[in-house]
Amino acid sequence: MCERNAQGGLSWDYQACSQVLQPLGTSNKSDMFPPHDWTETWMTEHCRRRFGLAAPGFTWMKEQMGIDAIECALLHAFYTIYLP
């Protein structure tokens, strides 16, 4: 069971590096995760170290599906913070 879950996490991480960009930071104030600032520089280095990818798929969603992941994350943050 643990091995299958570990593979699921690896698969999700690879997808985040190659296709479905997830620009998410954590604060440990509004969530249960340790503080982590997400940046394109951090993501690029993480994906290079973990999977040998030259660059994450920052534009894959926009090119393939017409969705801009960073724009969507910013809009989500705006609506979450400023609209009740």
C-alpha positions as CSV (number, residue, x, y, z in Angstrom):
1,M,0.0,0.0,0.0
2,C,2.7,2.5,0.9
3,E,4.7,1.8,-2.2
4,R,1.6,2.4,-4.4
5,N,1.0,5.7,-2.6
6,A,4.6,6.7,-3.1
7,Q,4.3,6.0,-6.9
8,G,1.1,8.0,-7.0
9,G,3.0,11.0,-5.4
10,L,5.8,10.6,-7.9
11,S,3.4,10.5,-10.8
12,W,1.6,13.6,-9.6
13,D,4.9,15.4,-9.1
14,Y,6.0,14.5,-12.6
15,Q,2.7,15.7,-14.1
16,A,3.1,19.0,-12.2
17,C,6.6,19.3,-13.8
18,S,5.6,18.4,-17.3
19,Q,2.0,19.3,-17.9
20,V,-0.3,20.5,-15.2
21,L,1.6,23.4,-13.5
22,Q,0.5,24.0,-10.0
23,P,1.8,27.4,-8.7
24,L,1.0,26.8,-5.1
25,G,2.7,28.1,-2.0
26,T,2.0,27.3,1.6
27,S,2.1,29.4,4.7
28,N,1.3,27.1,7.6
29,K,-1.2,29.8,8.7
30,S,-4.1,29.1,6.4
31,D,-3.1,25.5,5.7
32,M,-1.5,22.5,7.4
33,F,1.7,22.5,5.3
34,P,5.2,23.8,6.2
35,P,5.8,27.3,4.7
36,H,7.0,27.2,1.1
37,D,7.2,30.1,-1.4
38,W,6.5,28.9,-4.9
39,T,8.5,30.5,-7.7
40,E,9.3,29.6,-11.3
41,T,13.0,29.4,-10.4
42,W,12.2,26.9,-7.6
43,M,10.0,24.8,-9.8
44,T,12.6,24.8,-12.6
45,E,15.3,23.6,-10.3
46,H,13.1,21.0,-8.6
47,C,12.0,19.5,-11.9
48,R,15.6,19.4,-13.2
49,R,16.9,17.7,-10.0
50,R,14.0,15.2,-9.7
51,F,13.3,14.3,-13.3
52,G,16.1,15.7,-15.4
53,L,13.7,18.0,-17.2
54,A,15.3,21.1,-18.8
55,A,12.3,23.2,-17.9
56,P,8.8,22.6,-16.5
57,G,5.8,22.8,-18.8
58,F,5.0,26.4,-17.9
59,T,3.1,26.8,-21.2
60,W,1.8,23.3,-21.7
61,M,-1.7,24.0,-20.4
62,K,-2.1,27.2,-22.3
63,E,-0.8,25.6,-25.5
64,Q,-2.8,22.4,-25.3
65,M,-6.0,23.5,-23.5
66,G,-6.0,27.3,-23.6
67,I,-5.6,27.6,-19.8
68,D,-3.0,29.8,-18.2
69,A,-2.2,28.0,-14.8
70,I,-0.6,31.1,-13.2
71,E,-3.4,33.4,-14.3
72,C,-5.9,30.9,-12.9
73,A,-4.1,30.6,-9.6
74,L,-3.9,34.4,-9.2
75,L,-7.6,34.7,-10.0
76,H,-8.4,32.0,-7.5
77,A,-6.3,33.8,-4.8
78,F,-8.1,37.0,-5.5
79,Y,-11.5,35.5,-5.3
80,T,-10.6,33.6,-2.1
81,I,-9.2,36.6,-0.3
82,Y,-11.4,39.4,-1.5
83,L,-14.8,37.9,-2.0
84,P,-16.7,36.3,0.9
